[in-house]
Amino acid sequence: MSTGPNRILDEFAKLMTDAAGAAQGVRREVETAFNAHAERWLNSMDIVKREEFEAVREMAIKARDENDALLARIEALEAKLAAKSK
């Protein structure tokens, strides 16, 4: 069995490849743990999700528009009523 420079470099390259694979595995585990912890933390704070916020925002816009339309109708009816009473 040869223990020349090529063999040493091959073993070193294999060791580095294995270390890189292990580091990627650790990175994935840390990311998963961090994401789970962050999600639990955000859920405990009762933070509204973007989709829910947008839905309520659209409902508020629609309600405001309906209120404006109803106000205009009331004003028109009051003006008509005032004109009849003169």
C-alpha positions in Angstrom: 0.0 0.0 0.0 1.4 3.3 -1.1 1.4 6.3 1.4 2.7 8.8 -1.1 1.6 12.4 -1.4 -1.3 11.5 -3.7 -2.7 9.1 -1.1 -2.4 11.7 1.6 -4.1 14.3 -0.5 -6.9 11.9 -1.4 -7.5 11.1 2.2 -7.4 14.8 3.1 -9.9 15.6 0.3 -12.2 12.8 1.5 -12.0 14.1 5.1 -12.9 17.7 3.9 -15.8 16.4 1.8 -17.1 14.5 4.8 -16.7 17.5 7.1 -18.5 19.7 4.6 -21.4 17.2 4.5 -21.5 17.1 8.3 -21.5 20.9 8.4 -24.4 21.1 6.0 -26.3 18.6 8.1 -25.7 20.6 11.2 -26.8 23.8 9.3 -30.1 22.2 8.3 -30.7 21.1 11.9 -30.0 24.6 13.2 -32.2 26.2 10.6 -35.1 23.8 11.4 -34.7 24.3 15.1 -34.5 28.1 14.6 -37.6 28.2 12.4 -39.6 26.1 14.8 -38.6 28.3 17.7 -39.3 31.5 15.8 -42.8 30.2 14.7 -43.6 29.3 18.3 -42.5 32.7 19.5 -44.5 34.5 16.8 -47.6 32.4 17.6 -47.3 33.3 21.2 -47.3 37.0 20.4 -50.7 36.8 18.5 -49.2 38.4 15.4 -51.6 38.5 12.5 -50.6 36.8 9.3 -50.3 38.9 6.2 -53.2 37.0 4.5 -55.5 37.7 7.4 -54.5 41.3 7.5 -55.2 41.8 3.8 -58.6 40.1 4.1 -59.6 42.4 7.0 -58.2 45.4 5.1 -60.3 44.6 2.1 -63.4 44.1 4.3 -62.8 47.6 5.9 -62.3 49.2 2.5 -65.6 47.7 1.3 -67.4 48.7 4.4 -66.1 52.3 4.1 -67.2 52.5 0.5 -70.7 51.2 1.4 -70.9 53.7 4.3 -70.0 56.5 1.9 -72.7 55.4 -0.6 -75.3 55.1 2.2 -74.3 58.6 3.5 -74.8 60.0 0.0 -78.2 58.3 -0.3 -79.3 59.7 3.1 -78.2 63.2 2.2 -80.1 63.0 -1.1 -83.2 61.7 0.7 -82.9 64.5 3.3 -82.6 67.1 0.6 -85.6 65.7 -1.2 -87.6 65.7 2.1 -86.5 69.2 2.9 -87.6 70.4 -0.6 -91.0 68.8 -0.2 -91.6 70.4 3.2 -91.0 73.9 1.8 
